Amino acid sequence: MTRTLCALALILFADPALAGDIVGNARVIDGDTIEIDGVRVHLHGIDAPELNQTCEKGGKWYRCGDVAAAALRKQATAPVRCAPVEGSTPNRVLAKCIVGYIELNAWMVTRGYAVADRKNARDYVAKEAKARRALRGVWHGRFEYPWDWRKARQ
């Protein structure tokens, strides 16, 4: 009886962001974070260059973080459905997000706008290898992994 009441209380009073899918129009924060109806959602398993981060392509430097955010913004124009994954908390929702039939997490890595976040998941490592072989996005030149770029600037 006590277990049943505890389980019922958890369901009734759970954070709405973790209770089920988050669906709505997305506001892009950066290349791996969106906001839907006030809920910040980090795209699970990927890490995109930071907004101020620069990368090199053909001997010229460009703001690859801005490019990643713009690509995500262009792709996330229709309502987005995000399914929170294990490891989400009320303060940090991690999710796989879909627009139509396109999974945004995979799309960002496949196009080279983001890399696989190996520290937290291995879901997109094969897609990253494919993007690297095809020299897509950041793989077409030189760049720092986003986690190394952030660490160097702390």
N, C-alpha and C positions, 0 to 999 in steps of 0.2 A: 504494500500500500504506500509506504513512504517513498519507495523508488518511483512509483508511478506518479505521485504528486510532484516529486522533484523534476522528473522528465517533463511533465505538463507545464510546470513553472518555467523551465528553460525554454520551452517552445513559445509560450505566451509572452515572456518578457525578454526574449532574445533581441539583440540589435537587429533592426529591420534589414540592414545591409548584409547581414549574415544569414538571414532567415530563408533566402531564396535568391533567384536571379535578380539582377539589377538591370532594368530596362529603361531606355529613354534616349534623348538626344545628348550627345557627349560634347563636353567642352574640353579641348585638348590642353593639357598643362605643359607637357613636354613629350618627347618621343616614346615614352613608355608609361605615361600617366594620363588618365582622363578623369573627368568629374561628371557624374550623372545625378541630377536632382540633389546636389549638395554632398554627394558621397564620392570621395576620392578613391579611385580604383587604379591600382598598379597592375600593369599587364604581367601576369605570372610567367616566370621562366625566361624573361628577356631583360636586357639592359641596353638602353639607347644612349648615345652621346648626350651630354648635358647641353643645355641651351647655349652656354658661352663657349663650349668646346669647339676647337678647330681641328680640321684634318687636312691632309695634303693630297692633292690629285694633280698629276701632270706638272709638278713643280710650283703649283699655286695653292695657297691656303684658303679654305672656305669654312664657314660656320656649319659644320656637319650636324650639330645639335639642332640648329634652326631648320636644316633640311629634313631631319628626322621628324621633328614636330609638324612641319608642313605636310609631309607625306602622310602622317597619321591623320591629320586634320582633313586632308583631301579624301582619304579612304573612309573616314567615320562620319560621312554626311547624313546617312540614314540612321534611324534608331538603332542603338547598339544594345545587345544583350550580353551581359557579363555574368558568368557563373563563378561565384567565389570558390576557391580551392582550399585545401587543407593548409593551415598556416596563417589564414586570415585572422585578423583581430578587429575589434570595433574601431581601432585607430588606424589600421592598415589593412585594407581589403586587397587581397591578391586574387586575380581572376583571369579566366580565359574569356575573351570577348569576341563576339561575332557580329558582323554586319552582313545581313543576307546569308550567303553561304560561305563567306570569307572569314576565317579566324584571324583577327588582327595580330595576335602574338606571332603566329607563324608567318604571316604576310610580311611583317616588319623585318624579321630575321632573313627570310628568303630573298628579300629585295636588298639586303645589306644595310638597312637603316638602323638595325639593332643587332646585338650579338646575343648568343645564348648565355644565360646567367647560370653557369655551371655550379656556383656555390649553393644555389637554392633549388635547382632542378636540372634535369638532363633532357627535358622534352624537346628542345630545339637544337641540340648539338649537330645532328645530321643535316638539318636545314642550313645551319651556319656553314658547315663544310661545303655544301653545295654552292652557297653564295660566294664563299671564298674562292672556290675553283673557277667560278664564272666571273670573278672580279667585279661583283656587284657592290654598289654603294661604297661604304668605307673600305672595302677590300680592294678597291681600284687604286689605292694609294697607301699613304702611311697615316696611322692614327694610334692613339693610346686607348686601351680598353677603358670604358667609362669608370670602372671601379678604381683603376690606377690613376686616372685623371683626377677623380675626386680626392683620393688619398693624398696626392701630391699638393693639393690646394687647401688641405685642412689646417 
